[in-house]
Amino acid sequence: MSPKNFVFELFGRSPVRPLQAHMEKVRACIAELPPFIEAMARDDWDTARVQQRKIVKLEHEADRLKKDLRLHCPRG
């Protein structure tokens, strides 16, 4: 076994990149809130519905990233 493999097995996968991906997805979700609120304030329910669907889709993607991150984090 090479020393490189031993080191990687000792420390495991770094959670930094998956965490950054989750944070970016959450940021994208938050960025959709102002247009959603503005559409509601204008009583433009068609646009609000479209924005709401975008937000839900981004939330689900963020949840998948979070679940994957949790599955690969060390337990101890």
N, C-alpha and C positions, 0 to 999 in steps of 0.2 A: 504494500500500500504506500502511495506517495505521501510525503508530509503535507502537501497541499490539501489532499482529501481529508486527512486527519484533522487539520485545522478547521475546515468547513464543517465537518461532522461535530466537532467539539462545540462550536459556537452556533451552528444552525443558520437558518436563513434570516437575513436582516429585515426587520419590519419597516424600515424607513421608507423605501419606495412604495410599498403597498399603502402605507399610511398617507404618504403624499398624494397618491392617486385618489384615495378616499376623500381627503381634504379638498382636492380640486373638484371632485364631483359635488361635494357639499357646497362649495363656493358657486359652482354653476347653478345649482338649485336655488341658492339665495339670490343670485342675479336675476332670476325669473320672477321674484316676488314683486318688485316695483311695477312692472307692466301689468301683472295680475291685479294688484290693488288699484292701479289707475283705471283699468278697464271696469272694475267693479264700481268705482266712484263715478264713472261716466254712464253707468247702467248699460254698458256694452257687454252683455252676457255671452255673446258668441266668442268674442275675443277672450273674455275671462275663462271660458270653458277650454279654449285652446291652450291658454297659459297654464291652467290647472293640470291639463294632461301632460304638458311638458314637465311640470314640477313633479308630478307623480312618477313619471318615467325616470327622471333623474334621481328621485328618492330611492326607487327600487334598485337602480344601478349602484348607488352609494351603499345600500344595505347589502348587496351581493359582495361588494368589495370589502365591507366591514366583516362579513361572515368569513370570507376567505382569509382575511388578516387574522381573525381570531383562531381559525383552525390551524394556522401555521405558527402561532406564537408558542414559545415554551410554556409548559405548565408550572414549572417550579420557580 
